[in-house]
């Protein structure tokens, strides 16, 4: 009999060229108790090592450099004269299963694998390997016994072979197989000779001792007949797959009492078991994603809490809600939405450990159960990994879709001690993450319950505010970048809540959308904006174009066309003074209906703009069909437009695309002069933001219009072709020295003590040559110039530094990030000549021949 100690002392070799796979298998085996584990990354060493060590099992990958798994098995075959290769193939190539088995492998597992399945198969193969060695010692004796018993058993042969069930005859003395029928051979895939002499464990019957006790109990009982025993178990096929069976056994009463025959009849119940498993799976798993459903998720969470109570562990529940999934689902259709959920669930499973649980709680909401030590940082890392997994676009039948997720986190035992409350609190925290701007996570806090109650109170107060005139419009001025003069304003909602003061939309718009009040409030905003336009026309302020945001529900549920027509007639205002702004998701929710409505509005003379462009999902094929006038660049791309090459590239792409479609472009959130000049230089049409003016009430807005406030002129209009040199160095003494040295050459010299200041100057002025120090706080010179290259590719970029990392400099030069590299201290004459040549090089590449000639001919001073 093979003992557990024999199995755990078996010699195991892991062969895989990927260290992470080796480490995972080694960890699984060691944690289960196996002691003699070896591994190699080089498949060419396997055969010599096996010849020396005689491994009991070799866990083998198929796809490896230098030598494939098939070649390894071919090299092992001469070392196993009996033809048995102790090989378990574990590979990511499921289509190679039959080929691997044909090559001699005893079993096959596909990656990614279930750890329990792999451990079970390893144990089964080891049992077979060790039992085969033990069985060889009994072969001679068994062959003699079989010959002596053949005549006795021959009379059962016809009856046994006639049935489809598997029949096994065991000798009650040593509990070894003395005969089997053809049904057993078909069921298990063995030949008759393979099974003769085997013990019950070889067939997967771990109850060998129970069989022996059953036989002894029969021998002790006086009566001659006993009811057969019946139970369900699993038998092992030759390929080590299991077959569920219903097993009957009974001891034959006649014959030698010392060698009675134990008859076992096994009936295959695979179909019945599969039907039961399908029903069980349907009851506990989501049919779309295959993840545990809400019922199983709660049960697993309850079991995890019980275990955590004993082990003093911490349980973390993450409630994950996909942001704006509905807009993607409505735009692409339900089938694509389902595909997106399946792909997201696959990414989600890859973000967690084996012992963690992922579940789908309904719709676009998912849950995670993490078991860990009492450290919130682990939960933060998982949340960050989930958000990072969403960064890569999803590809849905040729349609790229980008999603973000809002994540709520609740912890046991700090927040709650029962599954229902933990999930509820995590859901509450997820709601707070959405309110915080989405694409973020929030931990549950005790104050959030108070916030839920406050939200309910706010809903009641908002309904009252509509009836009692507490809402007010503010106006965010817009400016034409070509003229510098005011071009209109955007109407912004404010709530003057009694006892609280002015409440901004960020605090209550989410409540309006969730409750459906957004339709009534939207109608109030439209009415108030038209009334204000009429009031200004009747006053000394005059004509002011006002843009009004239209919510998705307001657009889809109301009769927007008739509502606008009534307001134009009621207040007698020109339609060109009213502009409607809609988000991409609102436009794409029902594209054909949207086109029809917008076409009617356009024919009435209303201007149409797409708000927050670039943050949603829209089809360019549809975009050119929409009768729109403007694209509005979202503040997310404007905030870092002078320092972030990606944001700058997106903004410039939107401007270029809009102009090619004969549309105007407005950038929101402009808060600094560099942002303004960067957008002005790159042909943006309008801006709005705090740089020009904060949102104003109606009276202040009227005064601003009458005052004729405008933007400052472009600082480069007076001398657009002046040769401009930017020097960036955190050492003010170096800046002063370089300024004194180079000013004699007639350049306009700009100096900056930090990369941030350098970006601002680049946005404010056309710069031809940039000279930068390498070692600066927060950002190195090569990093700074790499971003400059992306945002201002025409510039000539030079490093001037006492820090000489030749490898980094050569890499930057090879990538085109820098043009030249000079060391400190510098030679004045040589540096002046080199700067002059840099300008000469610039003008040769970008025109301005007189500048090139001046730079080449300029004498030393």
Secondary structure, DSSP 8 states (H G I E B T S, - for coil): ---HHHHHT-EEEEE-S-HHHHHHHHHHHHHHT--EEEEES-GGGHHHHHHHH--SEEEE-S--SSS-HHHHHHHHHTT-TTS---EEEEES-GGGHHHHHHTT-SEEEESS--HHHHHHHHHHHHHHHHHHHHHHTTHHHHHHHHHHHHHHHHHHHHHHHHSSSEEEEEETTTTEEEEE-HHHHHHHT--HHHHTT-BGGGGT---HHHHHHHHHHHHH-SSS----EEEEEEEE-TTS-EEEEEEEEEE--SS-GGG-EEEEEEEE-HHHHHHHHHHHHHHHB-TTT-SB-HHHHHHHHHHHHHHHHHHT-EEEEEEEEEETHHHHHHHH-HHHHHHHHHHHHHHHHHTS-TTSEEEEEETTEEEEEEEESS-HHHHHHHHHHHHHHTTS-EEETTEEE--EEEEEEEEETTT-SSHHHHHHHHHHHHHHHHHTTSS-EEE--HHHHHHHHHHHHHHHHHHHHHHHT-EEEEEEEEEETTT-BEEEEEEEEEEEETTTEEEEHHHHHHHHHHHTHHHHHHHHHHHHHHHHHHHHHHSSS----EEEE--HHHHHHS-HHHHHHHHHHHHT--GGGEEEEEEHHHHHTTHHHHHHHHHHHHHHT-EEEEEEETSS---HHHHTTS---EEEE-HHHHTTTTT-HHHHHHHHHHHHHHHHTT-EEEEE---SHHHHHHHHHTT--EEESTTT---B-HHHHHHHHHHT-B----TTSTTTT--EEEEE-S-HHHHHHHHHHHGGGT-EEEEESSHHHHHHHHHHS--SEEEE-S--SSS-HHHHHHHHHHH-TTSEEEEEES---HHHHHHHHHTTS-SEEEESS--HHHHHHHHHHHHHHHHHHH--HHHHHHHHH----
